């Protein structure tokens, strides 16, 4: 099986973990939606409306969340590929 297929399989199997991590990072869907909103909102608009710090923190949490999810899948891939090869 190709490496890409393993990444896809592990990515799909980890959906419950992503949901759990999202609840920890964002305290539910509302916080996640807010972080996505700030991600697409230009930073200048946030600073001009007095939400600059909230924007920055939400974007940092979102970036860390995505990095943790990616690292989990990569770590599992390394573990699985060690047993398969």
VENBELWO-V687445 format. One record per residue. N is the residue number from 1. RES is the residue in one letter. SS is DSSP state (H for helix, E for strand, C for the rest). PSI is psi in whole degrees, 0 to 359 (999 if undefined). NEAR is the number of other C-alpha atoms within 12 Angstrom. Layout:
((N & RES & SS & PSI & NEAR) (N & RES & SS & PSI & NEAR))
This chain:
((1 & X & C & 141 & 12) (2 & X & C & 161 & 12) (3 & X & H & 321 & 17) (4 & X & H & 320 & 14) (5 & X & H & 321 & 13) (6 & X & H & 318 & 22) (7 & X & H & 319 & 26) (8 & X & H & 313 & 19) (9 & X & H & 312 & 19) (10 & X & H & 322 & 28) (11 & X & H & 319 & 23) (12 & X & H & 319 & 16) (13 & X & H & 339 & 18) (14 & X & C & 7 & 23) (15 & X & H & 316 & 18) (16 & X & H & 325 & 14) (17 & X & H & 320 & 20) (18 & X & H & 319 & 27) (19 & X & H & 319 & 21) (20 & X & H & 314 & 17) (21 & X & H & 322 & 25) (22 & X & H & 322 & 27) (23 & X & H & 322 & 19) (24 & X & H & 314 & 17) (25 & X & H & 318 & 27) (26 & X & H & 0 & 26) (27 & X & C & 37 & 18) (28 & X & C & 182 & 17) (29 & X & H & 329 & 17) (30 & X & H & 316 & 15) (31 & X & H & 323 & 23) (32 & X & H & 317 & 28) (33 & X & H & 321 & 19) (34 & X & H & 318 & 24) (35 & X & H & 320 & 30) (36 & X & H & 318 & 25) (37 & X & H & 314 & 20) (38 & X & H & 330 & 29) (39 & X & H & 321 & 24) (40 & X & H & 340 & 18) (41 & X & C & 131 & 22) (42 & X & C & 138 & 18) (43 & X & H & 324 & 22) (44 & X & H & 319 & 16) (45 & X & H & 320 & 16) (46 & X & H & 315 & 22) (47 & X & H & 323 & 16) (48 & X & H & 331 & 13) (49 & X & C & 5 & 14) (50 & X & C & 15 & 13) (51 & X & C & 21 & 19) (52 & X & H & 316 & 20) (53 & X & H & 318 & 18) (54 & X & H & 320 & 22) (55 & X & H & 311 & 29) (56 & X & H & 314 & 26) (57 & X & H & 321 & 23) (58 & X & H & 319 & 31) (59 & X & H & 324 & 30) (60 & X & H & 315 & 21) (61 & X & H & 319 & 28) (62 & X & H & 317 & 29) (63 & X & H & 318 & 21) (64 & X & H & 319 & 19) (65 & X & H & 311 & 27) (66 & X & H & 321 & 22) (67 & X & H & 317 & 17) (68 & X & H & 316 & 20) (69 & X & H & 317 & 29) (70 & X & H & 319 & 22) (71 & X & H & 325 & 19) (72 & X & H & 312 & 23) (73 & X & H & 317 & 29) (74 & X & H & 318 & 23) (75 & X & H & 318 & 19) (76 & X & H & 322 & 22) (77 & X & H & 317 & 27) (78 & X & H & 320 & 18) (79 & X & H & 312 & 16) (80 & X & H & 317 & 18) (81 & X & H & 333 & 20) (82 & X & H & 325 & 10) (83 & X & H & 328 & 9) (84 & X & H & 315 & 12) (85 & X & C & 999 & 11))
